[in-house]
Amino acid sequence: MADKTVGKVKRIVGPLIQFESLRSTQMMELVYVGEQRLVGEVVRIDENAADVQVYEDTTSIKPGDPVYGIGMPLSVELGPGLLGTIYDGIQRPLEEIKNECGAFIKRGIHLNALKRTKKWSFKPVARKGDEVGSGSILGEIQETSLVAHKIMVPPNISGTIAEIVPEGEYTVDAIAAKIKSADGSVKELEFFHRWPVRIGRPFNNKKELSLPLITGQRVIDTLFPIPKGGTVAVPGGFGTGKTMVQQAIAKWCDADIIIFIGCGERGNEITDVLKEFPKIIDPRKNKPLMERTIIIANTSNMPVAAREASIYTGITFAEYYRDMGYNVAIMADSTSRWAEALRELSGRLEEMPADEGFPAYLPTRLANFYERAGFVENANGTSGSVTIIGSISPPGGDFSEPVTQHTKRFVRAFWALDRQLANARHYPSISWINSYSEYIDEITIWWETNIDPEWTKLRTEIMDLLQQENKLQQVVKLVGPDVLPDSQRIILETCTIFKNVFLQQNAFDKIDMFSVAAKQVKMLHIILSFHTNALKAIKKGATLVKIKKLPIIHEIAKMKFNISNEELDKLDKLQLALENSFEELDRKYV
Amino acid sequence: MYDTQFSKREYSTSTRMEGPLIAVSGIHNVGFNELVEIKDPQGKIRLGLVLESAENTAIVQVFEGTMGLSLKETRIRFTGTPLMLPVTKKMLGRVFNGLGRPIDNLPTPISEHQLDINGTPINPTARDYPQKFIQTGISAIDGMNTLIRGQKLPFFSGSGLAHNKLAAQIARQATIPGENTNFAVVFAAMGIKYDVARFFIRNFEESGALENVILFLNLADNPPIERLVTPRTALTIAEHLAFNENMHVLVIMTDMSNYCESLREISTLRGDIPSRKGYPGYLYSDLAQIFERAGIIKGKKGSITQMPILTMPNDDITHPIPDLTGYITEGQIVLERELSQRGIYPPIAGLPSLSRLMKDGIGEGMTRKDHPHLASQLFSAYSRVKDVRALASVIGQEELTPIDHRYLQFGDAFEKDFLSQKEDENRDIETTLNIGWDVLSVLPKEELYRMNEEEINKFYGK
């Protein structure tokens, strides 16, 4: 490694090291501390001393130990080989670390993030003499059977192609092309480049959001949808199923690339993902999910500073694939752990704390992160998107705490997980009372042109019923359901069906785990037409007891398990059968 | 085990003492987290760790406290290594203090390996996903919150509840059906009373398991700082037994609340910026370093299952200690005062208890095919019971609908037959599931909407 000694250690307090700088250091410069070469970042500079936050355990680092610098900020390697790989928070490949040093992670391990030995087959699309700029596509590498990786000119480089390699097999560190810039200098481009994680990658402009991200989860897609390029926060106390929601979306959503960040969470959860994903076949493309996924695992027992970096590493990967024209969804589980890492490091820097000990710049950092989402026109003319789904673990499940409150300012959808629903094992436990999505207007057009022109009407109708039910429940809690007239009890009845059949979704059932958009709308139709018909029947004199005894109700209750995404005509038949059985009932009361 | 020959790196240049902390100056080459030996004026040796190291001074935290130390007469020696624990299988059947020194008047077991008690994180890619069902013989756990080998499943209890009894019963009864393996129990006591420790020892004796148990005792009157090391010492030997000696280790740690109190005490003394309720901002990371040491590693035969016990201050589950623990562990078994006062043992609260790893360890080929649906149905029905009871307390039982009455009956049957069992009653999984069906059969068939037709035909009312 071409690095120089930049100073020597003066003082060590946990993950924070102060060193005497011998030459000028930059803010956020990447440094290596001690003979073990622990990775760290410069976070504060004084006249001749600087503070480093170290990404590894600092046990047995001594005053006087050397500090090495490479004169560049914390960066990641971007190139083919990212997909299907599992990294820690600072892009060290965990699988290779395991091969190198066994089951436990040793300190000071340095391995290339992208394998230098693997050969990729490259097909050039640009030619010698072409004018190129930021993001121009030089050629393609089929990274996995699902994803064609575009080799692009890194941002901020432009000129004419002086040389480009022919079709063939290359390693990532081979020279792909030579670019002659306007001033006559020639730049050699490899198949990968480095990019500082804390700086967003440039693009031309942000576009309006209009395409929904279909997640296959009914409560999300129908009640609280998000678009591609949107942002959503998923807060929930422990045991309310945040990780389950994140995993379900990672498995079933229709993004091209998934980036899953396990930020300060459980090791076994990552193992679960690693075990599950290679086995699950993407229902749309028929390939293992792992081929479109990058996992970043910085579990709770791994060093706290790397946890802080993991979020940025993830979003940088996302932007890189966005630049190629892909729709990327990024799951950050959980942003609270990231905020806590900020707090811990800020405390060690002896900064003045604000709310609950969090640093005063917490909202700025959150805003910067969430603003890196969006649907954009890239520098190379393609368009792509980054959708952020960030979970929050509020202490004591109390949403008034700083991280939830600040996040709410920067996201436009909010899926509040509810303790009581989780206790009754109603999953996903997304509360229909406290959640919201501000994106409805933007994506209505898609639903109405592609799936069902009545979508908005149906959605409003059921939301209205849920609100009414919520009010009625308060009455019921006081006096019991018996005092309500049947015309109101039917609202309770319909909502119970809606909750049990529609909102509740079994993540482990082969048919129910994922519902296509059309199935969702058809199910909604059936439930609502049950309501309208039942209400009509009651007006004609039928009793609720009679209606509840209709055998068709059983079939409605089981429709999510019995009717798969491929046989939606069965739902139409069910709808007909429903109408018939009410007609029969009606005949008795004419 | 320690080189008592004081070497060159010995100083008597303490400049300040406060609480358990000593500032030493005029030193050099002292590493962060290094083990320190402190010779007090009487010539006795105490141990400490370097908390902060700078060019000229170091801050040392003394395990046994600074009582009786003076600036001039205290000699401080830096050993150059972090706190290490000599590990060997021969530690089974022995009793140690929190630092890993024998306190049963027997000689120190001879060992070849020394391990850093802080351990290193397990690489997530090296972990094997836990999915082997452990039968504890307790229906509320086996049936509804199944314990899985390699899991970390804490008890959230309150003072005066039967958590110790329950933990001892589990330690006695836990087996993997149809497997006969090497098992060991590592017991770490932090700040508990002597009689509680005695209760566990007697229990292990009676069940004849004592030779498979290692005890680490840091009792209520032992130095609180030693408490911060106790779980780490215990997990270090647990890791050795599990991953080098192929044993299945159950680690019981009680009481984690005392551990957290000690952490708060020390962090305050160090002047750390407090976050919630005065606990340091790194409480989460610190607890994670303990709890994440549970698990199974691919290619190794052993495993570590953790059962930490904590008492919720004022029975408040949102208090930082249970709250942060719940975010790290894979579920929690919550004990409820109300059940306990009604004489129900074990007083395991039906709804807030959860085992996250349960889904992969139960069902066909592991427990029984109907188990997942049965558990889900029990949760859902019991949740309805709570609603109905709340309603009944407002409008009176007479006003309830017939179906609500059935739910009340179900609730009583559930608590009396399913939840309650004797302290020495060891129910196998088959029995537990059958009792589950018995109590569900109080409800009409139509209410069992989480069960499928086949299961209802096979088990309902049988």
Boltz contact constraints between the chains, C-beta under 6 A:
constraints:
  - contact:
      token1: [A, 10]
      token2: [B, 55]
      max_distance: 6.0
  - contact:
      token1: [A, 11]
      token2: [B, 54]
      max_distance: 6.0
  - contact:
      token1: [A, 12]
      token2: [B, 32]
      max_distance: 6.0
  - contact:
      token1: [A, 12]
      token2: [B, 53]
      max_distance: 6.0
  - contact:
      token1: [A, 13]
      token2: [B, 52]
      max_distance: 6.0
  - contact:
      token1: [A, 58]
      token2: [B, 32]
      max_distance: 6.0
  - contact:
      token1: [A, 59]
      token2: [B, 32]
      max_distance: 6.0
  - contact:
      token1: [A, 59]
      token2: [B, 33]
      max_distance: 6.0
  - contact:
      token1: [A, 59]
      token2: [B, 82]
      max_distance: 6.0
  - contact:
      token1: [A, 60]
      token2: [B, 31]
      max_distance: 6.0
  - contact:
      token1: [A, 61]
      token2: [B, 32]
      max_distance: 6.0
  - contact:
      token1: [A, 62]
      token2: [B, 29]
      max_distance: 6.0
  - contact:
      token1: [A, 62]
      token2: [B, 31]
      max_distance: 6.0
  - contact:
      token1: [A, 63]
      token2: [B, 55]
      max_distance: 6.0
  - contact:
      token1: [A, 86]
      token2: [B, 125]
      max_distance: 6.0
  - contact:
      token1: [A, 94]
      token2: [B, 123]
      max_distance: 6.0
  - contact:
      token1: [A, 94]
      token2: [B, 125]
      max_distance: 6.0
  - contact:
      token1: [A, 95]
      token2: [B, 125]
      max_distance: 6.0
  - contact:
      token1: [A, 98]
      token2: [B, 123]
      max_distance: 6.0
  - contact:
      token1: [A, 98]
      token2: [B, 125]
      max_distance: 6.0
  - contact:
      token1: [A, 98]
      token2: [B, 126]
      max_distance: 6.0
  - contact:
      token1: [A, 103]
      token2: [B, 122]
      max_distance: 6.0
  - contact:
      token1: [A, 103]
      token2: [B, 123]
      max_distance: 6.0
  - contact:
      token1: [A, 103]
      token2: [B, 126]
      max_distance: 6.0
  - contact:
      token1: [A, 103]
      token2: [B, 297]
      max_distance: 6.0
  - contact:
      token1: [A, 104]
      token2: [B, 120]
      max_distance: 6.0
  - contact:
      token1: [A, 104]
      token2: [B, 122]
      max_distance: 6.0
  - contact:
      token1: [A, 105]
      token2: [B, 120]
      max_distance: 6.0
  - contact:
      token1: [A, 105]
      token2: [B, 121]
      max_distance: 6.0
  - contact:
      token1: [A, 105]
      token2: [B, 123]
      max_distance: 6.0
  - contact:
      token1: [A, 238]
      token2: [B, 326]
      max_distance: 6.0
  - contact:
      token1: [A, 238]
      token2: [B, 327]
      max_distance: 6.0
  - contact:
      token1: [A, 239]
      token2: [B, 354]
      max_distance: 6.0
  - contact:
      token1: [A, 267]
      token2: [B, 124]
      max_distance: 6.0
  - contact:
      token1: [A, 267]
      token2: [B, 127]
      max_distance: 6.0
  - contact:
      token1: [A, 267]
      token2: [B, 292]
      max_distance: 6.0
  - contact:
      token1: [A, 270]
      token2: [B, 124]
      max_distance: 6.0
  - contact:
      token1: [A, 271]
      token2: [B, 127]
      max_distance: 6.0
  - contact:
      token1: [A, 271]
      token2: [B, 129]
      max_distance: 6.0
  - contact:
      token1: [A, 272]
      token2: [B, 129]
      max_distance: 6.0
  - contact:
      token1: [A, 275]
      token2: [B, 129]
      max_distance: 6.0
  - contact:
      token1: [A, 297]
      token2: [B, 124]
      max_distance: 6.0
  - contact:
      token1: [A, 299]
      token2: [B, 124]
      max_distance: 6.0
  - contact:
      token1: [A, 300]
      token2: [B, 288]
      max_distance: 6.0
  - contact:
      token1: [A, 300]
      token2: [B, 292]
      max_distance: 6.0
  - contact:
      token1: [A, 300]
      token2: [B, 328]
      max_distance: 6.0
  - contact:
      token1: [A, 301]
      token2: [B, 121]
      max_distance: 6.0
  - contact:
      token1: [A, 301]
      token2: [B, 288]
      max_distance: 6.0
  - contact:
      token1: [A, 301]
      token2: [B, 289]
      max_distance: 6.0
  - contact:
      token1: [A, 301]
      token2: [B, 292]
      max_distance: 6.0
  - contact:
      token1: [A, 302]
      token2: [B, 121]
      max_distance: 6.0
  - contact:
      token1: [A, 304]
      token2: [B, 285]
      max_distance: 6.0
  - contact:
      token1: [A, 340]
      token2: [B, 284]
      max_distance: 6.0
  - contact:
      token1: [A, 343]
      token2: [B, 281]
      max_distance: 6.0
  - contact:
      token1: [A, 344]
      token2: [B, 281]
      max_distance: 6.0
  - contact:
      token1: [A, 344]
      token2: [B, 282]
      max_distance: 6.0
  - contact:
      token1: [A, 347]
      token2: [B, 273]
      max_distance: 6.0
  - contact:
      token1: [A, 347]
      token2: [B, 281]
      max_distance: 6.0
  - contact:
      token1: [A, 353]
      token2: [B, 273]
      max_distance: 6.0
  - contact:
      token1: [A, 356]
      token2: [B, 275]
      max_distance: 6.0
  - contact:
      token1: [A, 357]
      token2: [B, 273]
      max_distance: 6.0
  - contact:
      token1: [A, 357]
      token2: [B, 275]
      max_distance: 6.0
  - contact:
      token1: [A, 357]
      token2: [B, 281]
      max_distance: 6.0
  - contact:
      token1: [A, 393]
      token2: [B, 327]
      max_distance: 6.0
  - contact:
      token1: [A, 395]
      token2: [B, 323]
      max_distance: 6.0
  - contact:
      token1: [A, 396]
      token2: [B, 318]
      max_distance: 6.0
  - contact:
      token1: [A, 396]
      token2: [B, 323]
      max_distance: 6.0
  - contact:
      token1: [A, 423]
      token2: [B, 351]
      max_distance: 6.0
  - contact:
      token1: [A, 424]
      token2: [B, 380]
      max_distance: 6.0
  - contact:
      token1: [A, 424]
      token2: [B, 383]
      max_distance: 6.0
  - contact:
      token1: [A, 425]
      token2: [B, 376]
      max_distance: 6.0
  - contact:
      token1: [A, 425]
      token2: [B, 379]
      max_distance: 6.0
  - contact:
      token1: [A, 425]
      token2: [B, 380]
      max_distance: 6.0
  - contact:
      token1: [A, 480]
      token2: [B, 395]
      max_distance: 6.0
  - contact:
      token1: [A, 480]
      token2: [B, 399]
      max_distance: 6.0
